[in-house]
């Protein structure tokens, strides 16, 4: 069971990794049956990683991200920040949802506050914590510029395109200066050109801010364009991590370079195997 | 950026749109066309009305438009008509405001807590079909023919609708939006006040507009049965005295006042809740 217990003394040095140990999540369906979404997930996300969770649809990627965000408790196992102070390793379990882990959702129309304009959406979090005046304005200005929304600060969400809405979400999350940015297929609903543009900008923002990002996607190319590490999940139910690869390619990346193509083939083979397995399982069940 | 600057910016954007070539004249053309259409439609009805009196209808039962308007003019001059309209409007206003406040508060609680919702639902299911008109005799029995019974009827008409809509809006706040707020450090209290309630506003406004119509129905019904002033009383009393001109004046006043109130309601909404309204169209 995941506990909300904090260590007696807060660690004084920053965390080194976010570690998931034998994480299992079981949902109870409406007929009272148990449904395991993910099982035995043990990964370690290093500080500064751009960690991509790649898998076929319905494999529990989003569930895993929701567990990390603290929206739902794990059924078994634990999720904790881990580090070392003076040679002493420590672990600090994540609690419920908090400002240290900020989520960017696929459906920006639901995630944004439609009654607030871009600027007001972005300062929503800092204002809750009493920020105001010049420091807040300077911060607002910085993040609006970072996502390229300076000129649209006074527009309302309904006046923005899908890509611009995602930019607002990114600025709104970044201004909280979270330890980890969690992104749940943020660009999946966008057209190809906007998607590519935002991927490039996200890669730049990641380099600029040095944030740790956990990014859920079903798109191999996207995972390889962005990720420093890519974890491939098995087909659900009861999905787990099948393979984890390091992507040692410098940014900006080109999807046509030899190394990139090699990695794409590798991941395609792995992913296709999983999709096949899922189909076979479905056929058997039917 | 200061609030003032942002308002100026907003005003600036508005001005550019209005200044766009053709925008102004199209708007004017549309206004002219709509006015013309309104004149034609109302004019032809008046003409038909005029022609039908004495031919199709007995002139003792249907007064001519001219007779009706001259009666209305006379009642305006003496102030009698405005007195009746004013009394009815005051009753609606007091009851409506009270009903909206109560409905929003109760609806917020019912929408927020599943226990309150599940307990309240069966009761509301039964109460909802009981129209404000059906409540009139009960209100008279409880509160007599004074003002209190009128307020009670209007509050009843308004409260139920606003409550149901508020509860629906509150319980339908997208989970994603609440989670987003949590990531921004919102506690339970923040989530409810700054995310859930604003998310319910389009539903609340829809309820308020419907409730306004219900209030007018309720007040007329109440005044028909037990009142010494107000539009409903005017209509009923005219029937008893066989004053058909005055009866028509009462009915027309009701129509005109209702239409104006609804229009004002829409203008106020458009002006002060622009972003909500747009968001309502998306919902």
Interface residues (C-beta under 8 A of the other chain):
Chain A: X69 X71 X96 X97 X98 X99 X101 X102 X103 X105 X107 X109 X110 X111 X112 X113 X114 X115 X116 X117 X119 X124 X125 X128 X129 X137 X153 X154 X156 X157 X158 X169 X172 X173 X176 X178
Chain B: X1 X6 X9 X10 X13 X174 X176 X177 X179 X180 X181 X182 X183 X184 X185 X186 X190 X194 X195 X198 X201 X275 X276 X278 X279 X282
